[in-house]
Amino acid sequence: MRVYDSCIHALFFMKKQKKFTWQNVLFIVVILLLLIPQTRTPIQVALNKVKVAIFSPSAFAKVDQQQLKPFTYSLTSLDGAPKEVSIGTGKVTFISYWATWCPPCIAELPSIEALYEDYGDKVEFLLITNENPEVVARFMAKKDHKLPAVLPAMETPKQLFERSIPTTYIIDKTGHIIIKEKGASNWNSDAVRTTLDELIAED
């Protein structure tokens, strides 16, 4: 509704000014496209891909790293099989909370997949969603993603809970949150890879 109101306001303002330029027309076209569900999501994904292209997260300074108490994450695979993953007990973990309908999530998934292809055997990757598993499976097949999407079988730990998605964490072998990022990011960057290499090498 706010987008619609903005569009009406813009039209009123331009009528009052009696000056339509091509920039004004383009602005109105973009607003109208954002009102249409079929075009809104692709536009939002494209805008978030711009962010992915220019932004990559970095590690927290040691003083700012939160310490998670080691725990076992109870999860379920898309086919309903139970999955238990130990967090903070010897393996680096990559956790992303996401959804198939979320434009920033869609925009950053290719960078996560590229990272997963090279680090999937050294890092525990968990892409956690609360959606219907059939919906997620269809999305993954359509996009040809091979990422390990799972559903939670327990409440999200307090230190990992955020209302916005995507929210992504890189957690070291002892449970320190090394990176936490909200919104679309480039996870296949040299900076992230260097961070993972260092965390994997730690005893």
Sequence and secondary structure as in RCSB ss.txt:
>XXXX:A:sequence
MRVYDSCIHALFFMKKQKKFTWQNVLFIVVILLLLIPQTRTPIQVALNKVKVAIFSPSAFAKVDQQQLKPFTYSL
TSLDGAPKEVSIGTGKVTFISYWATWCPPCIAELPSIEALYEDYGDKVEFLLITNENPEVVARFMAKKDHKLPAV
LPAMETPKQLFERSIPTTYIIDKTGHIIIKEKGASNWNSDAVRTTLDELIAED
>XXXX:A:secstr
 HHHHHHHHHHHHHHHHT   HHHHHHHHHHHHHHSHHHHHHHHHHHHHHHHHH       GGG  B   EEEEE
EETTS EEEEEESSSS EEEEE  TT HHHHHHHHHHHHHHHHHTTTSEEEEE  S HHHHHHHHHHHT    EE
EESS   GGG  SSS EEEEE TTSBEEEEEES    SSHHHHHHHHHHHH  
